[in-house]
Amino acid sequence: MQSKDSMDKHTALTERAVPEVVVIAAHPVFRAGRIRQVLLFTASAVLLALVIFAAISLGAKDLTVSTVWSAVFHYDRSLMTHQIIHELRLPRVLGAAVIGAALAVAGSLIQGITRNPLGDTGVLGINAGAMFVVAVSFAFFPDLPYGTLIVLSFLGALMSTLLVFGLGASAPGGLTPMRLTVSGAVTAALLGSMTSGIAIYFDLSQDLAFWYAGGVAGIKWSQLEILAPILLIVIAWSMGLARSISLISMGDEVALNLGLNLRRIRLLGLLTVVVLAGLSVSAAGAIGFVGLVIPHIARKLIGVDYRQIVPLSALLGAVLLVLADLGARMANPPEELAIGIMVSFIGVPFFLFLARKERRDL
C-alpha cells in the first residue's frame, strides 16, 4: 500500500498537471485549428451540394431551379421534366457521388496502410481484378443478377490484391512502396490483357466498353438501393480505422510501441479497400486516379491525421466524380465522353508528378 506522503505527492502532481491540459486545449492555435477544420468540412459539404444540384440541372436539356426542386421533393410522374430528373439524372448523380467517395476513401486507406504515395485502386491493379471477373461473368453467365455481380467483383478485387502483395513481398528485401507500385502495374497489365482477350474471343467489346472507360450513366435506382447503403456503411467503418492508420503511417515501430496489432489493422484495411473497389467497379467500371489525387489534396488541406483525411477525402472524391460526370455530359452534347477520360485529365499529370518526386527521394 502507498504511504500517506506518497499519495499526497501524487495528488499534488495530478493537480498541477490538470491546468496544463486545460491551457493546451484552450490555446488559441488549437482553437484556430478546430475552427479551420469545421470551416473546411462545411465548405466541402456545401460545395458537394452545389455540384450535385448543378449536375441535376444541367445537361442536354437545362432545367430551372424550381423544376429541379419540384421533381426531387414533389415528384409527378406525368411530367416529362420530372421523369428526366427522377429516372435519369438523380440516380446517376447520386451514384457518382457515392462511388467517388468510395474510391477516394479506398485510396486514402491504401496510402496510409502501405505508406505509398502512389497508392490507388487503379494503379495497384485492384480495379483490374474486378474488371477481369466482370468480363468472365459476361462471357459465361450473361444473365447474372446485379447482386451476384457485386459479389464476383469483390472476389476479383480480392484476387488481384493478393497477387499484387504476393509479388511485391516475394522480391528480396520485402515489400516497399516502389515494389508495390511495380507489382500493381504488372498485375494490372496482365489482367487487362486477359480481359481484352476474353472480350475479343467472346465478342464482348461493346458490352465491356462501358466498364473499360468507366461511367455512371447506367446506374439505376435498383442498383443504387443495393450499392449506396453498403458503400456508405463501409466508408463509416473506414473512419473507425482512421486512428490506427494514422499510427501506421508514422511507421511500424511507432505503431508497435503504442500497442497496435499491425497485421490485424492492415488486413482489415485491405479488406475494406477491396470492398470499396469491387463494388465501385461493378457499378461504374474501372475509374482510376480518384483515389490517387484526392487523398493528397485532403492531406494538404487538413494535415496528416487520417481521422480528418478519410472523411474529407470522401467529400472531395464525391465532388470530383460528380464534376467529371457533368463534364463528360457537357463536353459535346448530346454525345457523352467516358467519365474515366475526364478524371484522367487530372490524374495522369498528377501521377507523373508524384512518380518523379518519389524517384528523386529514393
Secondary structure, DSSP 8 states (H G I E B T S, - for coil): ---HHHHHHHHHHHHHHHHHHHHHHT-HHHHHHHHHHHHHHHHHHHHHHHHHHHHHH-SSS---HHHHHHHHHS--TT-HHHHIIIIIIHHHHHHHHHHHHHHHHHHHHHHHHH--TT--TTTTTHHHHHHHHHHHHHHH-TT--HHHHHHHHHHHHHHHHHHHHHHHHHSTT---HHHHHHHHHHHHHHHHHHHHHHHHHTT-HHHHHHHHH--STT--HHHHHHHHHHHHHHHHHHHHHHHHHHHHHT-HHHHHHTT--HHHHHHHHHHHHHHHHHHHHHHH----SHHHHHHHHHHHHH-S-HHHHHHHHHHHHHHHHHHHHHHHHHSBTTB---HHHHHHHHHHHHHHHHHHHHHHH-
